[in-house]
């Protein structure tokens, strides 16, 4: 017998209907944590020459090669 998958989106939709303030707190806390991880990653990546070139390439800016 297959295990029933947890309906993550359905769970949060129901939670947000019943307690919107709690839902907002949880979602924003998650987003803040994700943003902090992304900022740390790009800060560390930008410290290396190869990382700076990759970031500029992602932004669509062509870096001057030495």
Secondary structure, DSSP 8 states (H G I E B T S, - for coil): -------HHHHHHHHHHH-HHHHHHHHHHHHHHHHHHHHHHHHHHTTSHHHHHHHHHHHT------
